[in-house]
Amino acid sequence: MNFFLKVLVSSFAVIIASYLLPGVHVPNFVTALLVAFVLGVLNMLLKPVLVVLTIPVTILSLGLFLLVINAFIVQLTAYFVGGFVVDSFWWALLFSIILSVVTYFLEIPVKPRPPRHRDY
């Protein structure tokens, strides 16, 4: 259930980010749901492999190469999802940054809170 809630929140973030960036096009909410699902799957399966393979470059760039990996995954998602169009690598990079920020703020109300303990 948690994965589906994250996909739903991420799809709203995809819609918001596409409205903010003129180089990213999402025609409807169904496409945004599909984009969020494919991004989630690619981040779960492909991103760890890419991070391990690029450890030296990531260390030399002080972690900034992770942004390049995120942009590559966004472009790969655009390749797989029809209707989702990213005009260039730079739009993909900006989209991944804005998507992360918007998703963070949208997940604040739905994050589970740790139980409060009372000391007696």
C-alpha positions in Angstrom: 0.0 0.0 0.0 2.9 2.3 0.8 4.3 2.0 -2.8 0.9 2.9 -4.3 0.6 6.0 -2.1 4.1 7.1 -3.1 3.2 6.6 -6.8 0.0 8.7 -6.3 2.0 11.5 -4.5 4.7 11.3 -7.1 2.2 11.6 -10.0 0.9 14.9 -8.5 4.5 16.0 -8.3 5.0 15.1 -11.9 2.0 17.2 -12.9 3.3 20.2 -10.8 6.8 19.9 -12.2 5.6 19.7 -15.8 3.6 22.9 -15.2 6.7 24.7 -13.9 9.0 23.6 -16.7 8.2 24.4 -20.4 10.5 21.7 -21.6 8.6 18.8 -19.9 5.2 17.8 -21.3 2.7 15.5 -19.6 -0.7 15.5 -21.4 -2.9 14.1 -18.6 -3.0 12.6 -15.1 -3.0 9.0 -16.4 0.3 9.7 -18.1 1.6 11.2 -14.9 0.6 8.1 -13.0 2.4 6.0 -15.5 5.5 8.3 -15.3 5.5 8.0 -11.5 5.2 4.2 -11.6 8.0 3.8 -14.2 10.2 6.3 -12.4 9.7 4.3 -9.2 10.5 1.0 -10.8 13.6 2.4 -12.6 14.8 4.0 -9.4 14.3 0.7 -7.6 16.0 -1.5 -10.2 18.4 0.5 -12.3 19.6 3.3 -10.1 21.5 1.2 -7.6 23.4 -0.5 -10.4 24.3 2.8 -12.0 25.4 4.3 -8.6 27.7 1.3 -8.0 29.1 1.4 -11.5 29.8 5.2 -11.2 31.3 5.4 -7.7 34.7 6.8 -8.8 33.0 9.6 -10.9 30.5 10.3 -8.1 33.3 10.6 -5.6 35.4 12.9 -7.8 32.3 15.1 -8.5 31.5 15.2 -4.8 28.1 13.5 -5.4 27.0 15.8 -8.2 27.1 12.9 -10.7 24.0 11.5 -9.0 22.1 14.3 -10.6 23.3 13.1 -14.0 22.0 9.6 -13.1 18.6 11.0 -12.1 18.4 13.0 -15.4 19.3 9.8 -17.3 16.5 7.9 -15.5 14.1 10.7 -16.4 15.0 10.5 -20.0 14.8 6.7 -20.0 11.3 7.1 -18.5 10.4 9.5 -21.4 11.6 6.8 -23.8 9.3 4.2 -22.3 6.2 6.3 -21.5 4.3 7.5 -24.5 3.1 11.1 -24.2 5.8 12.1 -21.6 8.2 14.3 -23.5 11.4 15.8 -22.1 13.0 18.2 -24.6 16.6 17.9 -23.6 19.0 16.6 -20.9 19.0 19.9 -19.1 15.2 19.8 -18.8 15.5 16.3 -17.5 18.0 17.5 -14.9 15.8 20.4 -13.8 12.8 18.1 -13.8 14.5 15.6 -11.5 15.5 18.4 -9.1 12.1 20.0 -9.0 10.4 16.6 -8.8 12.5 15.7 -5.7 11.6 19.0 -4.0 7.9 18.9 -4.8 7.6 15.2 -3.8 9.3 16.0 -0.4 6.8 18.7 0.4 3.8 16.6 -0.8 4.9 13.6 1.3 5.0 15.5 4.6 1.3 15.1 5.4 1.3 11.3 4.5 4.5 10.3 6.2 4.0 8.0 9.2 4.9 9.6 12.4 6.8 7.7 15.1 4.8 7.0 18.2 5.2 9.3 21.1 6.5 7.7 24.3 5.7 9.1 27.7 8.0 8.7 30.6 6.2 8.0 33.8 
